[in-house]
Amino acid sequence: MTDLPDRTDARILALLQRDGRLTNAELSQQVALSPSPCLRRVRHLEESGFIRGYVALLDPGRLGLGLQAYVTVSVDKRRDTVINAFYAAMQASPEVLSCFALTGEMDYLLHVVSEDLEHYSRFLMGRLLKLDGVANVKSSFVLQSLKNTTELPLAQIAR
C-alpha cells in the first residue's frame, strides 16, 4: 500500500477536487510551490492512484434526467451465473450511475437517473426485474438534494 500523501499533497488534492481545471501555474501558486515541483507532485499522485482521473460534472436535471432513484436489490446469491449476469447488466445500463454490494438485508444499492417515471418504469420492469435471480427490488425517489458532492474528506491526511 502506498503511504498517504503529505500536507502539501493533501492541499493539492483538495484544490483539484474543487476545480480539476486549475492550471499547474494556478495550483502551484495556491500551494506555495514553484511549477516544476508542483507538477511532479501531481504526476506522482496520479501514478500512485490517489488521483484516478478528471471529469466534468454534469447537471442531470438540465440534461433532461430529472428523476433520480436509489434502488435496493436482493438477488439469489447461490449461483455465480446469476451474480455475473447481474454485474454485467449493471455495467451495461447507462442509467445506473453507481452500484454497490452491501451487507445487511439487501444485496445491492443502485443510484439510477431517468427522464421521468415512465422511463424509470421501463428500466425497472423491462430490464431489472427480468434479470434471472432478482428476488426483491425497492425504489426510493429523490425529492430534494440537500448535499451532493464528490469531494472526499482529507483531514486524516493533513495530521
Beta strands, then each sheet from edge to edge (+ up, - down):
strand 1: 67-75
strand 2: 96-101
strand 3: 108-114
strand 4: 134-141
sheet 1: 2+ 3- 1+ 4-
end
